[in-house]
Amino acid sequence: MKRRYKVEVTADINGWVSVKIPAVPEAHAEAHTREQALEFAANVVRSHLKSLAASGAEIPASDIDAIIIDV
């Protein structure tokens, strides 16, 4: 199952980068770099969705469309 979710990325004055996922409000992550924060957020969302699926709960639908292009 593939899902795509919009993320909100913010940085504070101390350099911490936060990622929130509006469609999955239980999941969020922080790190010192944008790349790390996005990676951590993806891991948290993945774990949360697996937990939902295992319990028979509804998995949030994708909330964005995207294309990925390698050049």
Jmol script that loads the backbone (N, CA, C; Angstrom):
load data "model"
ATOM      1  N   MET A   1       0.842  -1.165   0.000  1.00  0.00           N
ATOM      2  CA  MET A   1       0.000   0.000   0.000  1.00  0.00           C
ATOM      3  C   MET A   1       0.895   1.238   0.000  1.00  0.00           C
ATOM      4  N   LYS A   2       0.617   2.140  -0.915  1.00  0.00           N
ATOM      5  CA  LYS A   2       1.369   3.387  -0.966  1.00  0.00           C
ATOM      6  C   LYS A   2       0.442   4.529  -0.622  1.00  0.00           C
ATOM      7  N   ARG A   3       0.931   5.422   0.191  1.00  0.00           N
ATOM      8  CA  ARG A   3       0.181   6.610   0.573  1.00  0.00           C
ATOM      9  C   ARG A   3       1.107   7.809   0.429  1.00  0.00           C
ATOM     10  N   ARG A   4       0.532   8.938   0.082  1.00  0.00           N
ATOM     11  CA  ARG A   4       1.282  10.196  -0.007  1.00  0.00           C
ATOM     12  C   ARG A   4       0.574  11.209   0.877  1.00  0.00           C
ATOM     13  N   TYR A   5       1.342  11.867   1.733  1.00  0.00           N
ATOM     14  CA  TYR A   5       0.764  12.826   2.658  1.00  0.00           C
ATOM     15  C   TYR A   5       1.499  14.154   2.590  1.00  0.00           C
ATOM     16  N   LYS A   6       0.733  15.202   2.694  1.00  0.00           N
ATOM     17  CA  LYS A   6       1.300  16.539   2.767  1.00  0.00           C
ATOM     18  C   LYS A   6       2.012  16.667   4.111  1.00  0.00           C
ATOM     19  N   VAL A   7       3.147  17.337   4.128  1.00  0.00           N
ATOM     20  CA  VAL A   7       3.874  17.575   5.372  1.00  0.00           C
ATOM     21  C   VAL A   7       4.056  19.070   5.576  1.00  0.00           C
ATOM     22  N   GLU A   8       4.141  19.471   6.835  1.00  0.00           N
ATOM     23  CA  GLU A   8       4.445  20.851   7.203  1.00  0.00           C
ATOM     24  C   GLU A   8       5.813  20.841   7.861  1.00  0.00           C
ATOM     25  N   VAL A   9       6.755  21.529   7.245  1.00  0.00           N
ATOM     26  CA  VAL A   9       8.128  21.562   7.740  1.00  0.00           C
ATOM     27  C   VAL A   9       8.414  22.967   8.270  1.00  0.00           C
ATOM     28  N   THR A  10       8.867  23.036   9.516  1.00  0.00           N
ATOM     29  CA  THR A  10       9.240  24.320  10.112  1.00  0.00           C
ATOM     30  C   THR A  10      10.592  24.174  10.803  1.00  0.00           C
ATOM     31  N   ALA A  11      11.272  25.296  10.962  1.00  0.00           N
ATOM     32  CA  ALA A  11      12.557  25.306  11.674  1.00  0.00           C
ATOM     33  C   ALA A  11      12.500  26.390  12.745  1.00  0.00           C
ATOM     34  N   ASP A  12      13.094  26.097  13.888  1.00  0.00           N
ATOM     35  CA  ASP A  12      13.117  27.110  14.946  1.00  0.00           C
ATOM     36  C   ASP A  12      14.455  27.841  14.946  1.00  0.00           C
ATOM     37  N   ILE A  13      14.589  28.813  15.831  1.00  0.00           N
ATOM     38  CA  ILE A  13      15.803  29.633  15.841  1.00  0.00           C
ATOM     39  C   ILE A  13      17.036  28.867  16.303  1.00  0.00           C
ATOM     40  N   ASN A  14      16.825  27.708  16.922  1.00  0.00           N
ATOM     41  CA  ASN A  14      17.949  26.893  17.380  1.00  0.00           C
ATOM     42  C   ASN A  14      18.387  25.861  16.348  1.00  0.00           C
ATOM     43  N   GLY A  15      17.740  25.853  15.190  1.00  0.00           N
ATOM     44  CA  GLY A  15      18.135  24.943  14.130  1.00  0.00           C
ATOM     45  C   GLY A  15      17.374  23.631  14.075  1.00  0.00           C
ATOM     46  N   TRP A  16      16.437  23.408  15.005  1.00  0.00           N
ATOM     47  CA  TRP A  16      15.648  22.179  14.967  1.00  0.00           C
ATOM     48  C   TRP A  16      14.611  22.273  13.860  1.00  0.00           C
ATOM     49  N   VAL A  17      14.476  21.201  13.099  1.00  0.00           N
ATOM     50  CA  VAL A  17      13.491  21.121  12.027  1.00  0.00           C
ATOM     51  C   VAL A  17      12.380  20.182  12.481  1.00  0.00           C
ATOM     52  N   SER A  18      11.144  20.654  12.391  1.00  0.00           N
ATOM     53  CA  SER A  18       9.981  19.858  12.792  1.00  0.00           C
ATOM     54  C   SER A  18       9.149  19.509  11.563  1.00  0.00           C
ATOM     55  N   VAL A  19       8.600  18.310  11.575  1.00  0.00           N
ATOM     56  CA  VAL A  19       7.722  17.862  10.498  1.00  0.00           C
ATOM     57  C   VAL A  19       6.418  17.386  11.129  1.00  0.00           C
ATOM     58  N   LYS A  20       5.303  17.935  10.642  1.00  0.00           N
ATOM     59  CA  LYS A  20       3.966  17.497  11.044  1.00  0.00           C
ATOM     60  C   LYS A  20       3.255  16.979   9.802  1.00  0.00           C
ATOM     61  N   ILE A  21       2.396  15.998   9.996  1.00  0.00           N
ATOM     62  CA  ILE A  21       1.638  15.388   8.912  1.00  0.00           C
ATOM     63  C   ILE A  21       0.158  15.586   9.246  1.00  0.00           C
ATOM     64  N   PRO A  22      -0.502  16.582   8.635  1.00  0.00           N
ATOM     65  CA  PRO A  22      -1.888  16.878   8.992  1.00  0.00           C
ATOM     66  C   PRO A  22      -2.843  15.681   8.878  1.00  0.00           C
ATOM     67  N   ALA A  23      -2.679  14.825   7.897  1.00  0.00           N
ATOM     68  CA  ALA A  23      -3.571  13.673   7.727  1.00  0.00           C
ATOM     69  C   ALA A  23      -3.336  12.601   8.784  1.00  0.00           C
ATOM     70  N   VAL A  24      -2.171  12.643   9.414  1.00  0.00           N
ATOM     71  CA  VAL A  24      -1.815  11.667  10.451  1.00  0.00           C
ATOM     72  C   VAL A  24      -1.293  12.465  11.653  1.00  0.00           C
ATOM     73  N   PRO A  25      -2.203  13.139  12.376  1.00  0.00           N
ATOM     74  CA  PRO A  25      -1.754  14.057  13.430  1.00  0.00           C
ATOM     75  C   PRO A  25      -0.991  13.387  14.568  1.00  0.00           C
ATOM     76  N   GLU A  26      -1.123  12.078  14.713  1.00  0.00           N
ATOM     77  CA  GLU A  26      -0.383  11.371  15.761  1.00  0.00           C
ATOM     78  C   GLU A  26       1.109  11.292  15.437  1.00  0.00           C
ATOM     79  N   ALA A  27       1.466  11.511  14.178  1.00  0.00           N
ATOM     80  CA  ALA A  27       2.855  11.368  13.740  1.00  0.00           C
ATOM     81  C   ALA A  27       3.518  12.729  13.553  1.00  0.00           C
ATOM     82  N   HIS A  28       4.691  12.877  14.126  1.00  0.00           N
ATOM     83  CA  HIS A  28       5.499  14.073  13.932  1.00  0.00           C
ATOM     84  C   HIS A  28       6.951  13.708  14.235  1.00  0.00           C
ATOM     85  N   ALA A  29       7.870  14.556  13.800  1.00  0.00           N
ATOM     86  CA  ALA A  29       9.292  14.261  14.016  1.00  0.00           C
ATOM     87  C   ALA A  29      10.083  15.554  14.095  1.00  0.00           C
ATOM     88  N   GLU A  30      11.233  15.483  14.731  1.00  0.00           N
ATOM     89  CA  GLU A  30      12.168  16.602  14.814  1.00  0.00           C
ATOM     90  C   GLU A  30      13.585  16.088  14.599  1.00  0.00           C
ATOM     91  N   ALA A  31      14.408  16.938  14.025  1.00  0.00           N
ATOM     92  CA  ALA A  31      15.819  16.599  13.824  1.00  0.00           C
ATOM     93  C   ALA A  31      16.597  17.887  13.570  1.00  0.00           C
ATOM     94  N   HIS A  32      17.902  17.756  13.396  1.00  0.00           N
ATOM     95  CA  HIS A  32      18.749  18.921  13.144  1.00  0.00           C
ATOM     96  C   HIS A  32      18.784  19.318  11.677  1.00  0.00           C
ATOM     97  N   THR A  33      18.392  18.399  10.776  1.00  0.00           N
ATOM     98  CA  THR A  33      18.369  18.737   9.358  1.00  0.00           C
ATOM     99  C   THR A  33      17.006  18.389   8.771  1.00  0.00           C
ATOM    100  N   ARG A  34      16.680  19.038   7.672  1.00  0.00           N
ATOM    101  CA  ARG A  34      15.418  18.777   6.978  1.00  0.00           C
ATOM    102  C   ARG A  34      15.356  17.327   6.520  1.00  0.00           C
ATOM    103  N   GLU A  35      16.443  16.838   5.963  1.00  0.00           N
ATOM    104  CA  GLU A  35      16.477  15.467   5.450  1.00  0.00           C
ATOM    105  C   GLU A  35      16.229  14.457   6.563  1.00  0.00           C
ATOM    106  N   GLN A  36      16.897  14.653   7.695  1.00  0.00           N
ATOM    107  CA  GLN A  36      16.701  13.743   8.834  1.00  0.00           C
ATOM    108  C   GLN A  36      15.275  13.808   9.355  1.00  0.00           C
ATOM    109  N   ALA A  37      14.747  15.014   9.478  1.00  0.00           N
ATOM    110  CA  ALA A  37      13.393  15.171  10.003  1.00  0.00           C
ATOM    111  C   ALA A  37      12.380  14.481   9.089  1.00  0.00           C
ATOM    112  N   LEU A  38      12.546  14.628   7.772  1.00  0.00           N
ATOM    113  CA  LEU A  38      11.640  13.963   6.831  1.00  0.00           C
ATOM    114  C   LEU A  38      11.784  12.451   6.900  1.00  0.00           C
ATOM    115  N   GLU A  39      13.008  11.965   7.039  1.00  0.00           N
ATOM    116  CA  GLU A  39      13.241  10.526   7.166  1.00  0.00           C
ATOM    117  C   GLU A  39      12.591   9.988   8.447  1.00  0.00           C
ATOM    118  N   PHE A  40      12.807  10.689   9.552  1.00  0.00           N
ATOM    119  CA  PHE A  40      12.203  10.272  10.827  1.00  0.00           C
ATOM    120  C   PHE A  40      10.681  10.279  10.730  1.00  0.00           C
ATOM    121  N   ALA A  41      10.127  11.319  10.104  1.00  0.00           N
ATOM    122  CA  ALA A  41       8.672  11.416   9.953  1.00  0.00           C
ATOM    123  C   ALA A  41       8.137  10.255   9.124  1.00  0.00           C
ATOM    124  N   ALA A  42       8.828   9.914   8.044  1.00  0.00           N
ATOM    125  CA  ALA A  42       8.401   8.782   7.214  1.00  0.00           C
ATOM    126  C   ALA A  42       8.397   7.495   8.023  1.00  0.00           C
ATOM    127  N   ASN A  43       9.404   7.302   8.856  1.00  0.00           N
ATOM    128  CA  ASN A  43       9.465   6.096   9.691  1.00  0.00           C
ATOM    129  C   ASN A  43       8.325   6.061  10.712  1.00  0.00           C
ATOM    130  N   VAL A  44       8.031   7.212  11.308  1.00  0.00           N
ATOM    131  CA  VAL A  44       6.948   7.285  12.289  1.00  0.00           C
ATOM    132  C   VAL A  44       5.607   6.998  11.621  1.00  0.00           C
ATOM    133  N   VAL A  45       5.373   7.603  10.458  1.00  0.00           N
ATOM    134  CA  VAL A  45       4.112   7.376   9.734  1.00  0.00           C
ATOM    135  C   VAL A  45       3.993   5.910   9.339  1.00  0.00           C
ATOM    136  N   ARG A  46       5.060   5.353   8.806  1.00  0.00           N
ATOM    137  CA  ARG A  46       5.050   3.938   8.406  1.00  0.00           C
ATOM    138  C   ARG A  46       4.676   3.038   9.584  1.00  0.00           C
ATOM    139  N   SER A  47       5.304   3.263  10.715  1.00  0.00           N
ATOM    140  CA  SER A  47       5.031   2.474  11.911  1.00  0.00           C
ATOM    141  C   SER A  47       3.582   2.658  12.371  1.00  0.00           C
ATOM    142  N   HIS A  48       3.124   3.888  12.364  1.00  0.00           N
ATOM    143  CA  HIS A  48       1.754   4.163  12.801  1.00  0.00           C
ATOM    144  C   HIS A  48       0.734   3.495  11.873  1.00  0.00           C
ATOM    145  N   LEU A  49       0.960   3.580  10.564  1.00  0.00           N
ATOM    146  CA  LEU A  49       0.026   2.970   9.612  1.00  0.00           C
ATOM    147  C   LEU A  49       0.019   1.448   9.737  1.00  0.00           C
ATOM    148  N   LYS A  50       1.176   0.857   9.980  1.00  0.00           N
ATOM    149  CA  LYS A  50       1.231  -0.598  10.190  1.00  0.00           C
ATOM    150  C   LYS A  50       0.439  -0.981  11.430  1.00  0.00           C
ATOM    151  N   SER A  51       0.544  -0.174  12.471  1.00  0.00           N
ATOM    152  CA  SER A  51      -0.196  -0.422  13.692  1.00  0.00           C
ATOM    153  C   SER A  51      -1.705  -0.312  13.447  1.00  0.00           C
ATOM    154  N   LEU A  52      -2.106   0.712  12.707  1.00  0.00           N
ATOM    155  CA  LEU A  52      -3.522   0.863  12.369  1.00  0.00           C
ATOM    156  C   LEU A  52      -4.024  -0.343  11.581  1.00  0.00           C
ATOM    157  N   ALA A  53      -3.248  -0.751  10.579  1.00  0.00           N
ATOM    158  CA  ALA A  53      -3.651  -1.886   9.744  1.00  0.00           C
ATOM    159  C   ALA A  53      -3.767  -3.158  10.575  1.00  0.00           C
ATOM    160  N   ALA A  54      -2.835  -3.369  11.482  1.00  0.00           N
ATOM    161  CA  ALA A  54      -2.846  -4.576  12.311  1.00  0.00           C
ATOM    162  C   ALA A  54      -4.063  -4.621  13.231  1.00  0.00           C
ATOM    163  N   SER A  55      -4.538  -3.449  13.624  1.00  0.00           N
ATOM    164  CA  SER A  55      -5.696  -3.406  14.520  1.00  0.00           C
ATOM    165  C   SER A  55      -7.016  -3.335  13.765  1.00  0.00           C
ATOM    166  N   GLY A  56      -6.933  -3.269  12.440  1.00  0.00           N
ATOM    167  CA  GLY A  56      -8.146  -3.196  11.630  1.00  0.00           C
ATOM    168  C   GLY A  56      -8.725  -1.797  11.512  1.00  0.00           C
ATOM    169  N   ALA A  57      -7.986  -0.805  11.989  1.00  0.00           N
ATOM    170  CA  ALA A  57      -8.455   0.580  11.912  1.00  0.00           C
ATOM    171  C   ALA A  57      -8.289   1.114  10.491  1.00  0.00           C
ATOM    172  N   GLU A  58      -9.007   2.174  10.201  1.00  0.00           N
ATOM    173  CA  GLU A  58      -8.942   2.789   8.875  1.00  0.00           C
ATOM    174  C   GLU A  58      -7.628   3.536   8.691  1.00  0.00           C
ATOM    175  N   ILE A  59      -7.023   3.347   7.525  1.00  0.00           N
ATOM    176  CA  ILE A  59      -5.772   4.035   7.173  1.00  0.00           C
ATOM    177  C   ILE A  59      -6.148   5.340   6.464  1.00  0.00           C
ATOM    178  N   PRO A  60      -5.599   6.478   6.891  1.00  0.00           N
ATOM    179  CA  PRO A  60      -5.921   7.737   6.213  1.00  0.00           C
ATOM    180  C   PRO A  60      -5.563   7.676   4.724  1.00  0.00           C
ATOM    181  N   ALA A  61      -6.472   8.188   3.901  1.00  0.00           N
ATOM    182  CA  ALA A  61      -6.238   8.218   2.457  1.00  0.00           C
ATOM    183  C   ALA A  61      -5.138   9.223   2.134  1.00  0.00           C
ATOM    184  N   SER A  62      -4.491   9.023   0.990  1.00  0.00           N
ATOM    185  CA  SER A  62      -3.510  10.004   0.522  1.00  0.00           C
ATOM    186  C   SER A  62      -4.198  11.359   0.402  1.00  0.00           C
ATOM    187  N   ASP A  63      -3.462  12.418   0.718  1.00  0.00           N
ATOM    188  CA  ASP A  63      -4.071  13.733   0.615  1.00  0.00           C
ATOM    189  C   ASP A  63      -3.403  14.630  -0.423  1.00  0.00           C
ATOM    190  N   ILE A  64      -2.478  14.059  -1.207  1.00  0.00           N
ATOM    191  CA  ILE A  64      -1.871  14.816  -2.305  1.00  0.00           C
ATOM    192  C   ILE A  64      -1.594  13.879  -3.461  1.00  0.00           C
ATOM    193  N   ASP A  65      -1.490  14.448  -4.632  1.00  0.00           N
ATOM    194  CA  ASP A  65      -1.018  13.742  -5.802  1.00  0.00           C
ATOM    195  C   ASP A  65       0.392  14.231  -6.074  1.00  0.00           C
ATOM    196  N   ALA A  66       1.221  13.379  -6.583  1.00  0.00           N
ATOM    197  CA  ALA A  66       2.598  13.771  -6.854  1.00  0.00           C
ATOM    198  C   ALA A  66       3.160  12.951  -7.988  1.00  0.00           C
ATOM    199  N   ILE A  67       4.139  13.507  -8.657  1.00  0.00           N
ATOM    200  CA  ILE A  67       4.905  12.742  -9.625  1.00  0.00           C
ATOM    201  C   ILE A  67       6.356  12.808  -9.186  1.00  0.00           C
ATOM    202  N   ILE A  68       7.083  11.740  -9.431  1.00  0.00           N
ATOM    203  CA  ILE A  68       8.498  11.681  -9.082  1.00  0.00           C
ATOM    204  C   ILE A  68       9.273  11.430 -10.354  1.00  0.00           C
ATOM    205  N   ILE A  69      10.257  12.270 -10.605  1.00  0.00           N
ATOM    206  CA  ILE A  69      11.015  12.196 -11.847  1.00  0.00           C
ATOM    207  C   ILE A  69      12.495  12.114 -11.528  1.00  0.00           C
ATOM    208  N   ASP A  70      13.172  11.118 -12.081  1.00  0.00           N
ATOM    209  CA  ASP A  70      14.628  11.022 -11.996  1.00  0.00           C
ATOM    210  C   ASP A  70      15.207  11.647 -13.262  1.00  0.00           C
ATOM    211  N   VAL A  71      16.192  12.497 -13.094  1.00  0.00           N
ATOM    212  CA  VAL A  71      16.837  13.115 -14.255  1.00  0.00           C
ATOM    213  C   VAL A  71      18.294  12.736 -14.241  1.00  0.00           C
TER     214      VAL A  71
END
end "model"
wireframe off; spacefill off
backbone 0.3
color backbone group
